[in-house]
Amino acid sequence: MSILPEGESIRRAVKWLSDERIDNPGASLSKLIGEACLKFDLPPKDAEFLMNFFSEKGSGKTA
């Protein structure tokens, strides 16, 4: 396994989560984020980012 540049893991996780939510719209967001953290070896702060990112994205909020 190679060392990814800083931020590459989180970008891959966002892409993976986006694809998973399209393929499995009924899947639990928290469960998918847990899987992404394991799959991409993400720290807890990145899990929190993912939860906030996908929660805001799904609620229709804009920045």
PLY file of the C-alpha trace (Angstrom):
ply
format ascii 1.0
element vertex 63
property float x
property float y
property float z
element edge 62
property int vertex1
property int vertex2
end_header
0.00 0.00 0.00
1.39 3.41 -0.92
1.49 6.56 1.15
-1.08 9.01 -0.21
-0.46 12.75 -0.32
-2.15 14.73 2.45
-5.83 15.11 1.66
-5.93 12.38 -0.97
-7.54 9.89 1.44
-10.37 12.26 2.30
-10.97 13.06 -1.38
-11.19 9.35 -2.18
-13.54 8.84 0.78
-15.86 11.63 -0.42
-15.97 10.10 -3.91
-16.58 6.62 -2.51
-19.33 7.86 -0.17
-21.02 9.79 -2.98
-21.03 6.68 -5.15
-22.29 4.48 -2.31
-25.15 6.87 -1.51
-26.23 6.77 -5.17
-26.00 2.97 -5.33
-27.61 2.44 -1.89
-29.87 5.42 -1.14
-31.37 3.73 1.93
-28.02 2.99 3.58
-27.22 4.63 6.91
-24.92 7.62 6.50
-23.14 6.94 9.78
-22.55 3.30 8.79
-21.15 4.33 5.40
-18.87 6.90 7.06
-17.62 4.23 9.45
-16.84 1.98 6.49
-15.08 4.85 4.69
-12.94 5.57 7.76
-11.79 1.97 7.86
-11.33 1.67 4.11
-9.34 4.90 3.77
-7.70 4.89 7.23
-9.20 8.23 8.24
-8.82 9.85 11.67
-11.86 10.89 13.76
-11.61 14.52 12.64
-12.09 13.40 9.03
-15.09 11.29 10.05
-16.61 14.41 11.63
-15.91 16.38 8.45
-17.61 13.71 6.34
-20.66 13.66 8.60
-21.00 17.44 8.41
-20.32 17.54 4.67
-22.91 14.92 3.75
-25.48 16.13 6.29
-25.35 19.68 4.92
-25.29 18.45 1.31
-28.41 16.36 1.89
-30.30 19.13 3.70
-30.06 21.59 0.81
-28.02 24.15 2.76
-25.64 26.35 0.85
-22.46 28.03 2.08
0 1
1 2
2 3
3 4
4 5
5 6
6 7
7 8
8 9
9 10
10 11
11 12
12 13
13 14
14 15
15 16
16 17
17 18
18 19
19 20
20 21
21 22
22 23
23 24
24 25
25 26
26 27
27 28
28 29
29 30
30 31
31 32
32 33
33 34
34 35
35 36
36 37
37 38
38 39
39 40
40 41
41 42
42 43
43 44
44 45
45 46
46 47
47 48
48 49
49 50
50 51
51 52
52 53
53 54
54 55
55 56
56 57
57 58
58 59
59 60
60 61
61 62
